[in-house]
Amino acid sequence: MKQGTLAERLVALLELEFRSEPAADGVPDRLWDAALWDLLRDFLSRSSKGVRARLVAAGWRVAGRDAMDIPPVLPLLVELVHAGSLIVDDVQDAAETRRDGPALHRVYGEPLAINAGCWLYFAPIVLLQRLPVPAETRLALHERMNATLLRCHEGQALDLATRVSGLAHYEVGPVVAETTRAKTGALMSLSIALGAQAAGASAAEVDALARFGEQAGVALQMYDDLSGLVRADRAHKAHEDLAGARPTWGWAWLAETTSPETYDTLRDELARAHTAEDREVVRRRLALCVTDHGRARARATVDDACRALRNTFGSSARVDELCAMIRSLEVAYGLA
């Protein structure tokens, strides 16, 4: 497989595995490109943090295997699933942008974008069948990936159906936490568990890494939500969430740190925010209330995850490297 950036490797993988043979159906390549491949190349070539690919490789190493021995396809599988989820999520949320470019449905239309996103759910399942691992390991990986996809869709359903305008002070925290665990947490959990399971780790080790991955995913979502509130260059993310009245960590932290009356006041102000200027006022007030608490909660989530991981694996350079990678998310989101 072609070496290079994560984006180059993802595109090269799909071209190699699914387009290596000349078309035998008589359909010109330009039609297949317009239907699917132009969309895939466009989205997958955009820059990303590659956190999930790095977690797969980390799971492989923590399980005791050499980094040079990892199957090249393995770290890319969850990145493909994640890409598909972003494309579909953007349609469902009517998002404008993604990864420094227009959301895919803004360029190619909703039907083609939905189809490309769904295609990216299934391609990794096909690629799993070709992994050079024992048959029983391959089956276990299939079961884990399928269970994760089901859980992610449950989390997405809750996210799509729930609005902060309909949540009381005491309800918003549990809703945000469960949505985060079922979406971001589940995919991060899958990433590191996939690497460890493919490497032959014990069931107890895989479970411990899966729990770590879920907590790391929760921390990532916390940093993502917080960055939209406090960074001007990411304010568009907060504006999309506010325009859709989505339950985010900002509202969960507001409920944790203020009275029900204060929470209700700002929630009701959001309901009256019909313009971008109105939503900017809400964003600034929410940031003022929750920034310090949110940063502390994200850090504590990472610390708890690392502490639990060391209880299973002890202290080692590989565990330290993994914890350092998750702690670096705060810097990656410009919050340190």
Sequence and secondary structure as in RCSB ss.txt:
>XXXX:A:sequence
MKQGTLAERLVALLELEFRSEPAADGVPDRLWDAALWDLLRDFLSRSSKGVRARLVAAGWRVAGRDAMDIPPVLP
LLVELVHAGSLIVDDVQDAAETRRDGPALHRVYGEPLAINAGCWLYFAPIVLLQRLPVPAETRLALHERMNATLL
RCHEGQALDLATRVSGLAHYEVGPVVAETTRAKTGALMSLSIALGAQAAGASAAEVDALARFGEQAGVALQMYDD
LSGLVRADRAHKAHEDLAGARPTWGWAWLAETTSPETYDTLRDELARAHTAEDREVVRRRLALCVTDHGRARARA
TVDDACRALRNTFGSSARVDELCAMIRSLEVAYGLA
>XXXX:A:secstr
   SSHHHHHHHHHHHHHSSS  SSS  HHHHIIIIIHHHHHHHTS    HHHHHHHHHHHHTT  GGGS TTHH
HHHHHHHHHHHHHHHHHHT  EETTEE HHHHH HHHHHHHHHHHHHHHHHHHTT SS HHHHHHHHHHHHHHHH
HHHHHHHHHHH  GGG  TTTHHHHHHHHHIIIIIHHHHHHHHHHHHHTT  HHHHHHHHHHHHHHHHHHHHHHH
HHHHH GGGHHHHHHHHHTT   HHHHHHHHHS HHHHHHHHHHHHT  SHHHHHHHHHHHHHHHHHHHHHHHHH
HHHHHHHHHHHHH S HHHHHHHHHHHTHHHHTT  
